[in-house]
Amino acid sequence: MSRAVRAALFDFGGVILSSPFEAFATYERAHGLPDGFLRLVNATNPDTNAWARLERSEVGIAEFAELFAVESSALGHPVDGGDLLGLLSGELRPAMVEAVRRCSEQLVTGLLTNNFVLGDGHVDREREESEVLGLFDAVIESSKVGVRKPDVRFYEVACETLGIEPAEAVFLDDLGVNLKPARALGMTTIKVTDPYVAIAELEAVVGFPLR
C-alpha cells in the first residue's frame, strides 16, 4: 500500500448481516428451481436488469416484481420478484458488529450498501439497527446516490464523502464482483466468506485487535 490504511469500509448484507443466499437456496429447493437460479437471474445483464434498476431507484417495487418475473421467465422459470424481496432479511453478526465498533474508534468508517426504496418511501435497510448505523461516519446507499456497486463511481462517491483516498481504505464485501473495482482504485480488499476469517484478515490490515 502506498500509504497507511485510515478507513474501513463495509458492505452490509453478507458482511454485517448473514448472507441472503441461504434463503435463496431454500426458496429454490421449495419451488423446484435449479440451484443458483435466483443468482443467475440477478447476474444476467447486471447493469440494466430489474435488480440494478431497483437499487438505483429507477423503478418501484411493483414494476420490479413484474420485470423480474419477465427476466426469470426468459431463463426458464418464472419467479415473482416480490417473493425475492421477502428473502433478503438476515441476522446481525455480533462479531462483525464488534469489529466495526473497534474500527470506528480508530479509523474513518463507511457503510457501502446497494439498497432500494420501499413503496412507502422508506429505504429498505435489510434490518439495519440504528446502533449499527451510528458506528459509521457515512452511509453510502445506491438508492440515494443513483449508482450502485460495482460501478466505479459508487466507490469514488464513498471516498469523496469520507474525505479519503482509495489507497487509504480497506473494503469488505462478500461478492468478488464488488471488490474488483475497489481494488483497481487502490483499496485493500477482503472477501467475506467466513466472517471470522475476514475479521482476522482485517486485523492484519489495520494493526489492532477487533475481537
N, C-alpha and C positions, 0 to 999 in steps of 0.2 A: 504493500500500500504506500502511496506517495505521502500520506500524512496520517496522523493518529485518528482512529475512529472516535467521534464525539457524538454520534447519533445512532439510535437503534430504532429501526422501522419494522413494524409487524403487520402482517395480514391478520384478518380476524377468523373467518371460517376455515377450519382445518389447521389453525395455528393456536389461537387463544381458545377457540371453540373446537370441539371434536368435529371430525370431517363429516359432511353430509353424504359422502359416497357410500357409507354403510347403509344409510336409509335408502339410497338409490338401489343398492343391490337387493335389499329386502323387497322393495317395490317390484323390481324386475322379476324376482322369483315368484312373487304372489300373482303377477299378471302374465306369466309365461313369456316374458321378453328375454331376448338374448342377453347374456352377461355383458355389462358395459354399454348397453344400448343408449341409456339416457346421456351418458358422457359423450357417446358418438354423435348424438344429435347436437349437443352443445359445441362439439368440436368441428362440426360441418359449417363452412362459411362463418368462421368465428368472429369476424369483424362486422358482419352485416346481418347475422341471424337474429331470431326473436330475443334470445337471451342478451345479446350485446345491445340491442336497441332498448330493451327494458332498463338495463343498467346505465344507459346514457340518458334516460328519461325521454326517449323519443317516442315510446308507446306506453299506454297504460296497461293495467293488469288484464282487462278483458281482451284487448287486442293481442297482448302477448299470448294469452291462452289459446286464441284462435290460430295465431301464427305458428305456435309450437306444435299444435295438432297437425297443421299442414306439413310442417317440416318433418315431423316424425312419421307421418303417413308416407311421405316420399321415400323414406328409408325402410318402409315395410310394416310399420307397427304404429297405428295412431295412438297418441297419448295426449290427454287433456293437459295443457300447460298449467292449469290450476292445481292439478294433482302434484305437479313437480314443486310448486311453491310451498306446498304443505310439508315437503320433506327436508326443508332447509334448516330447521331448528337443530341446535346441538347443545352439548353440555360444556360449561366453562371448565377449562383445565386449570385447577388450582396451582399446579407447579409452574405453568407458563404465566399465569397472572402474577405470581410472586416474582418471577424473572423480570416481568415488565416493571413491577413496582421498584425493584432494586435498580434497574436501568434508569428509571425516572429520577432517582436520587442523585445520579452522577452524570447522566447524558441527556441530550435532547431526545425526545421520544415522539414517534408519529405512528398513527394507525392508518394504513393504506388499504381501503376496502372497496371492492366492487359491490354496490348495493342498488336498491330500487325503491321507488316511492309507491306506497300503497294507495288504494283508491281514495282514502280519506285525507290524502296529502301528507301523511306521516311517512318518514323514511323507515323502511324495514332494516333494522339493525341486527337481525339474527340474534335476538335476545341479549343484546349488549346491555350490560348493567352499568348504571350511572357511575358507580365507584370505579369500574374498569376504565370507562371513558375519561374519568378525571385524572388518570395516570399519564395521559398523553398531552404533549404540548400542542398538538394539532391532529385533527381527524380529517383525512382526505378521502372524500366519498365520490365515487363515479357519478352518482345521481345528481350531485351538486356541481361538479366541475365540468360535466359534459364529455368526459373522456374516461376510458377505463383501462385497467391492466389487460393486456401487456403493451398498450400504446406507450411509446417512449415519453410522450408529452405528459402522461399521468405522473411519472417519476420526476420529471422536470418541475411540474407544479408542486409536488411534495417538497422538493428541495428548496424551491423559491419561498414557499410558505414557511418553512422551518429555518430559513436563512443558513443553509448548509451547502457544501459542495458534495456531489455524489461520492467522491473518494473518501469523505468523512463519515459515511454511513455504512451500517450493516443492515441487511434486509432479510427477513424471514418470511417464507411463503411455502405452501405445500404443493405448489404447481411449478414445475420446471419452466413452463412457457412464460410464467410471470417473472421468473428470476433472470432469464436470459437477457432481456433489455436492461434490467437494473445493473447486471454485471458488465454489460457493454458500456454503460455510462461510467463505470468505475467503482460501483458499490461492491462491498464484500457481501456475498450471498450465502444463505443457509437454507437448504431444502428440508422442510419439516415432514418427516415420516413418523418416526418415533419422537415424541416431544422431549423425552428425557435425553436422548442422544443430541437433539438440536440444542437443548439448553447447555449441555456440556460443550458443544461447539461454540456457542455464543460466549460462554465463559472464557474460552481460549482467545476469542477475538477481543473482548472488552477488557480482560485482565483483572476482573474481580468476581467474587462468588455470587451466584444467582440462586442458590438453594439454601 
